[in-house]
């Protein structure tokens, strides 16, 4: 095979999916960033039940026999871990897990771990600012369009419908020229929407009414986003889109790693807490949108080249 044909061979990426949208979003975010940097061929495989993954590891046999052998096998979610390892044993490649794994990190070739998980970088670990996502920085944003992203019950913060309603009313009242779109999540209490203020600059789109791709499209056009602090993934998606990001105030569990991550973002002026916004009237600008998927893709390509996996 000639050197030119070798160089043209695409990077083969297998994504092991547990079917959860948030986890698939992380894996696709990395795969798409890799594709922006190098010719890439991506294939999706379902995670096997634990017993089947264990058997596949023993037999060195996994689904996807017709697929080209992978350079990278990527997965997010604990249910993907055994399948990642079985696929690597059967077909080769490098196993990359997008989270703090429930198995020893040394079992994987690389772990991309959010900083708030408290793991230090080492030979098997690349620390990221939040979970990876598919959001690309918007080229043009309308500061007269804003998003209110509402999460729900979690172990990290004490949920308070009344407190959030008051904060939302304050934002709407102080920004009459901004048209706000509010959306919920699967964790939002059912009674939350009933207590929202009826103001002309608020539109409500429940999560049940949002089609696939709705949130990235909204983030691409809106210049401002307010997010409940329990929704760390949405905070990082808004920062990746380039929006100015405000975070609602809710009492935090002092042991919460997510709460610690939000505090770090506020201290570094990446986000603005509601109390600070009340005092200043402004949000910190998002002058340098996060691009963690791109950064990780660049690091991985360099890492693979050093291991002679890419010409």
PyMOL commands that set and color helices and strands:
alter all, ss='L'
color gray80, all
select helices_A, chain A and resi 3-8+21-37+50-59+78-91+105-107+115-117+161-174+193-195+207-209+214-221+232-241+257-267+274-280+292-306
alter helices_A, ss='H'
color red, helices_A
select strands_A, chain A and resi 11-17+40-46+72-75+94-97+110-114+125-128+142-149+179-183+202-205+222-227+244-247+272-273
alter strands_A, ss='S'
color yellow, strands_A
deselect
rebuild
show_as cartoon
